Amino acid sequence: MAKGDFKTVLRETRPLADKGDRDAQLIMGMLYDAGNGVTQDQAVAASWYRKAAEQNQVVAQVFLGALYHSGQGVKKDYAEAARWFRAPAESGNEQAQFYLGWMSAVGNGVEEDHSEAIKWLSKSAAQQNTRAMGMLATELFSRHRDDQDLVDAYAWSHLAAEMDAIQAMTSARAVIEKYCSKEQIQQGKSLMAQWKKKWASEGKE
């Protein structure tokens, strides 16, 4: 989209946002967040996201949570980030689920709880969030309470690497594979195929 187009969007969106339209407020936040059609200002972006988020605009809740998580435009506050991620995660947003899983794994803004981390990361990974896949593999490998954890860790680490070049560079799949028997590797490959078939049937691949 050309710069002029963003200015048109801004001109048409601002009156709606000022009247309280939550979707227009989200768009205003995105324009300021990225600096499209306006000077980039993440504090202003956060203000618009908050207006929309308080009206239960799910994407705005995720974006506002992300700003609190990174400390961009607002003071870094993991607890506040977790608060904004909660509703979108519970409604199925894979980004919010990833963030809550990550935060549960390390104890930022929420109590450190690896079972909770695995729960949220599993939900996000099932929606093809590759960062969630990579982190889930590590969590499962660390837990390793039974053979299935190893099989799942193998599958998610390899799926993440196949689907994301960055995950391929940072993946723990080589380490995980060393701990797997030949049978577990075969089970892991079978599980990968099942996920690929499921995603293909959903039109997500």
C-alpha positions in Angstrom: 0.0 0.0 0.0 1.4 3.4 -1.0 2.0 6.2 1.5 -0.9 8.2 0.1 -3.2 5.2 0.6 -2.4 5.1 4.3 -3.2 8.9 4.6 -6.6 8.2 3.0 -7.2 5.4 5.5 -6.2 7.7 8.3 -8.5 10.5 7.1 -11.5 8.1 6.8 -10.8 6.1 10.0 -10.1 8.9 12.5 -13.7 10.2 12.6 -15.0 6.7 13.2 -12.4 6.0 15.9 -13.2 9.3 17.6 -16.9 8.2 17.8 -15.9 5.0 19.5 -15.8 2.5 16.7 -13.6 -0.2 18.2 -12.4 -1.6 14.8 -11.5 1.9 13.6 -9.6 2.4 16.9 -7.6 -0.8 16.2 -6.7 0.5 12.8 -5.6 3.8 14.2 -3.4 1.9 16.7 -1.9 -0.1 13.9 -1.1 3.0 11.8 0.7 4.7 14.7 2.4 1.4 15.7 3.9 0.9 12.2 4.3 4.6 11.3 2.0 4.2 8.3 0.6 7.6 7.2 1.7 9.1 10.4 4.9 9.5 12.4 5.5 6.3 14.3 4.4 6.7 17.9 3.8 3.5 19.9 2.6 5.5 22.9 -0.2 6.8 20.8 -0.7 3.3 19.3 -1.1 1.9 22.8 -3.7 4.6 23.6 -5.8 3.6 20.6 -5.3 -0.1 21.2 -6.5 0.4 24.8 -9.7 2.2 23.6 -10.5 -0.8 21.4 -9.3 -3.4 23.8 -11.6 -2.0 26.5 -14.5 -2.7 24.1 -13.3 -6.3 23.7 -11.7 -5.9 20.3 -9.6 -9.2 20.4 -6.8 -8.1 18.1 -6.4 -4.8 20.0 -6.1 -6.8 23.2 -3.3 -8.9 21.7 -1.4 -5.9 20.4 -1.8 -4.0 23.6 -0.6 -7.0 25.5 2.4 -7.3 23.2 3.4 -3.6 23.8 3.2 -4.2 27.6 5.3 -7.4 27.1 8.0 -5.5 25.1 7.8 -2.2 26.9 7.3 -0.3 23.6 5.0 2.8 24.0 4.2 1.8 27.6 6.2 0.9 30.7 7.0 -2.9 30.5 4.5 -4.7 32.7 4.3 -8.5 32.3 1.3 -8.7 34.7 -0.6 -6.2 32.6 0.4 -8.0 29.4 -0.9 -11.3 30.8 -4.2 -9.6 31.8 -4.7 -8.4 28.2 -3.6 -11.7 26.6 -6.0 -13.8 28.8 -9.4 -13.2 27.0 -8.0 -13.5 23.4 -6.1 -16.7 24.4 -9.3 -18.2 25.9 -11.2 -17.3 22.7 -8.6 -19.1 20.6 -6.1 -16.4 19.4 -2.9 -18.3 18.7 -0.6 -15.3 19.4 -2.1 -14.6 22.8 -1.9 -18.4 23.6 1.8 -18.3 22.6 2.6 -15.3 24.8 0.7 -16.8 27.8 2.6 -20.1 27.3 5.9 -18.3 27.1 5.2 -16.2 30.2 4.0 -19.3 32.1 7.2 -21.1 31.2 9.5 -18.4 32.6 7.2 -16.9 35.3 6.9 -13.4 33.8 3.7 -11.7 34.9 2.2 -15.0 36.0 3.3 -17.8 38.3 5.8 -20.1 36.7 3.8 -23.2 35.8 5.2 -25.6 33.1 1.9 -27.5 32.9 0.1 -24.2 32.1 2.9 -23.3 29.7 2.4 -26.6 27.8 -1.4 -26.2 27.8 -1.2 -22.8 26.1 1.7 -23.6 23.8 -0.1 -26.8 22.7 -3.1 -24.7 21.7 -1.0 -22.2 19.8 1.2 -24.9 18.1 -2.0 -26.7 16.9 -2.8 -23.5 15.0 0.7 -23.6 13.3 2.4 -20.9 15.5 6.0 -22.0 14.9 7.5 -20.2 17.9 5.0 -22.0 20.0 6.0 -25.3 18.4 9.7 -24.7 19.2 9.0 -23.7 22.8 6.6 -26.6 23.3 9.1 -29.1 22.1 11.6 -27.7 24.7 9.1 -27.8 27.5 8.0 -31.4 26.7 11.6 -32.5 26.4 12.4 -30.9 29.7 9.4 -32.5 31.4 9.9 -35.9 29.8 7.5 -37.6 32.2 6.9 -40.5 29.7 7.7 -41.7 26.2 4.9 -39.7 24.7 6.6 -36.4 25.8 9.6 -37.4 23.8 7.6 -38.4 20.8 5.6 -35.1 20.9 8.9 -33.1 21.4 10.4 -34.8 18.4 7.3 -34.0 16.3 6.9 -30.4 17.3 10.7 -29.6 17.0 10.8 -31.0 13.5 7.6 -29.4 12.4 8.8 -26.0 13.7 12.1 -26.4 11.8 10.3 -27.4 8.6 8.0 -24.5 8.6 10.2 -21.7 9.9 13.8 -20.9 8.9 14.5 -19.2 12.2 13.2 -22.1 14.2 15.4 -24.4 12.0 18.4 -22.5 13.2 17.4 -22.4 16.9 15.6 -25.7 17.2 16.7 -28.3 19.8 15.6 -31.1 17.5 19.0 -32.6 17.1 19.4 -32.9 20.9 15.9 -34.3 21.2 16.5 -36.8 18.5 19.5 -38.2 20.3 17.3 -39.2 23.2 14.7 -40.9 21.0 14.7 -44.6 20.1 14.1 -45.6 16.5 10.5 -46.5 17.4 9.9 -43.1 19.0 11.3 -41.4 15.9 8.9 -43.3 13.8 6.1 -42.4 16.1 7.2 -38.8 15.9 7.2 -38.8 12.1 3.8 -40.4 12.1 2.5 -37.7 14.4 4.0 -35.0 12.1 2.1 -36.6 9.2 -1.1 -36.5 11.2 -0.8 -32.8 12.0 0.0 -32.0 8.3 -3.0 -34.0 7.2 -5.2 -32.1 9.7 -3.9 -28.7 8.6 -4.4 -29.6 4.9 -7.9 -30.6 5.5 -8.6 -27.3 7.3 -7.0 -25.4 4.4 -4.2 -24.1 6.6 -1.3 -25.6 4.8 
